[in-house]
């Protein structure tokens, strides 16, 4: 189910689906040379928007973690929104997120 939703979301927004990691139940996509990992966090009965943006330049791995105060009723919605939020961060900030 999770893989299908992430795959649909990535296709809708022109993303290349990288993989769905079943053992950690995480979703990841490639976007403009960055790898986005959606990692929503459980808060009570809701899910919080969170994830990691990674870019590798000249054999150096750069990582930016983010958590936002957006709550979602279910995990799948939180994953979709986390990917969307990561895209927005990349579009607005680019490599400045690693400074």
Secondary structure by P-SEA (a helix, b strand, c coil): caaaaaaaaaaaaccccccccccccbbbbbcccbbbbbbbbbcccbbbbbbbbbbbcccbbbbbbbbcccccccaaaaaaaaaaaaaaaaacccccccc
